[in-house]
Amino acid sequence: MTTPRTHLSPLPVREAAACMCDHGDVCSSFAPGHALHLIQARLASATTAGWTDALVSDVDRAAGIVQVTTLDGEALSLWNAGGAALEVEPGQPVAVHTRWDVLAIGALRYNVARA
């Protein structure tokens, strides 16, 4: 005789999931603004037409928000949990891949979410 198994639906599990960066550890999620996925990085580097040059206009290090202004005058507010705001200063040149949401700060690449 077997014991009936209790089935846990995926909904409660999905709702309880949290990225490790919420607990002060390295990002465990590839959601917008978290860890940069290898495929996302490769797509951004392969599609050079999507990169836009910009200047950092403001930085909120506590919130993880980097505000940039493109050379066309468009203002973008970008959030990243991985420390992108710690790497920039106002006035610093950066590049933003508008299709794949990647922020390039020199050789560093960050997955960003538009805030």
N, C-alpha and C positions, 0 to 999 in steps of 0.2 A: 504494500500500500504506500502510495506516495503522498507527500504533504503538498497541498496546493501552494503554489508560489504567489506571492503578492507582487503585483506588477506596478511599478512606479512609472507614471507617465513622464515623458520628457519635459513637460511644461514646468513642474516645480524645480527640476534640476537646472533647467535653463535660467529660471528666474534667480536662483541662488548663486549662479556662477559670477565670480568677480575676478578681474585681472589682478595679477600679483602686484602691479604697481600701486594698487589701492592700499597695499600693506607695506609699502616701502621697498619692494623687491623689483626685479627686472620684469618688464612687460611680458605677459604670457598670452596676450591677445594681439591679433592682427587687425582689429577694428580701426576705423579712422582715428588717427591721433595716437595710436599705440605703436607697437613694434613694426618696423618696416619689413614686409615680406620680400623674400628673394625675387619672386616673380614681379612684384610691384617695382622693385628697384631695377630689374632688367628691362621691363617695359618702358620705364621712364628714361633709361639711358639709351634705349633703341629708338625712341620717338623724339628726336631732338627738336622737332618743330613745336612741341608743347611747352618748352621752357620759356619763362618770362623773367627778365632781369628786374630786380626790385631793390629798394633801399629800406632798411629797417627804420620805422618811424617811432615805434614805442615797444617796450618790453615789460611784461608783468611776470616776473620770475615766480612769484608765489602761485599764480594761477596757471602758469605754463603757456601764456599767450604771447605770441610775437605778432605785432602789427607791422605790415609792410605796405609800401606804396610802389606800384609798378612804374616803369618809365612812361607808361601811357596815362598815369594819374589815377589808376584804380587802387582803392584802398582795400586790403585784405587783412582779416584778423584770423590768425592761424593758431590752433591749439595742438600741443604735443605733450604727452605724459612722460616722454623719455628724456627730457632735459634740453630740448632745442633752445628754450628761452635762456638757459644758462650759458649758451655758446655765443650769443650775439650781443651787440651794443647798438644803440641808436646811431644811425648814419652808416652802418656797415652794409656793403653790397651783398645780396643773396640772389638766389634764383628759385623760382617756384614753377613746378610742373603742374599746370592747371588741370590737365586731364587725369593724371594719376595721383594728384595730391601729395607731392614730394617736395620738401624744402631742402635746398642744397646750401650749406654753409661751408664754403671752401670744398674740401674733400668729404665732409660729413653729409649724410643723407638722413632725413627724418620723414616719417609718415605723419601727415598733418590732417587735421579736421578743420574745416572752416567754422570759426566760432561766431 
